[in-house]
Amino acid sequence: MDGTNRVNIKQGSPVLIVLKKDQRSGKLTKGIVKDILTKSPHHTHGIKVRLESGEVGRVKEICA
């Protein structure tokens, strides 16, 4: 599932995000959602979240 719709993302969900520094390379970082930072219901580049590790990035994929 992709991470462009806020309704699909819940706190505690395992996700793959792209960090700001990794946007050019497209390197993904796996983690658990702590906070959802994007307020709008949809974002074309992915909903911005903070992981439990403290890293912030846009959700590219929601893991099962």
Wavefront OBJ file of the C-alpha trace (Angstrom):
o trace
v 0.000 0.000 0.000
v 1.352 3.437 -0.845
v 1.669 6.245 1.662
v -0.088 9.107 -0.133
v -3.369 8.892 1.840
v -3.330 9.874 5.515
v -6.241 7.548 6.360
v -4.061 4.488 5.558
v -1.353 5.426 8.073
v -1.765 4.752 11.795
v 0.537 5.246 14.776
v 2.442 1.993 15.332
v 2.319 0.984 11.653
v 5.516 -0.400 10.092
v 6.436 1.760 7.080
v 9.178 2.506 4.565
v 10.027 6.210 4.352
v 12.420 8.322 2.311
v 14.424 10.800 4.396
v 15.074 14.333 3.082
v 18.797 13.537 2.630
v 17.933 10.365 0.664
v 15.409 11.889 -1.758
v 17.881 11.939 -4.665
v 19.011 8.337 -4.186
v 15.550 7.048 -3.209
v 17.015 5.019 -0.315
v 14.229 3.800 1.971
v 14.330 3.604 5.766
v 12.129 1.145 7.666
v 10.528 2.054 10.971
v 7.426 2.337 13.128
v 5.221 5.465 12.926
v 5.290 7.580 16.103
v 3.631 10.791 14.817
v 1.834 11.776 11.611
v 3.055 15.261 10.657
v 1.063 15.994 7.475
v -2.341 17.497 8.272
v -3.923 17.195 4.803
v -5.727 13.934 3.894
v -3.584 13.395 0.753
v -0.066 14.289 -0.393
v 1.359 13.281 -3.793
v 4.905 12.709 -2.450
v 3.758 10.784 0.621
v 2.493 11.647 4.079
v 5.242 13.032 6.343
v 5.762 11.050 9.557
v 8.162 10.826 12.497
v 9.399 7.325 13.299
v 9.976 5.990 16.820
v 13.703 6.409 16.067
v 13.109 10.172 15.642
v 13.740 10.201 11.882
v 11.353 12.258 9.748
v 10.422 11.470 6.157
v 7.673 10.772 3.665
v 5.935 7.393 3.574
v 6.582 5.494 0.346
v 5.133 2.147 1.398
v 3.105 0.739 4.263
v 4.371 -2.708 5.319
v 2.019 -5.528 6.267
l 1 2 3 4 5 6 7 8 9 10 11 12 13 14 15 16 17 18 19 20 21 22 23 24 25 26 27 28 29 30 31 32 33 34 35 36 37 38 39 40 41 42 43 44 45 46 47 48 49 50 51 52 53 54 55 56 57 58 59 60 61 62 63 64
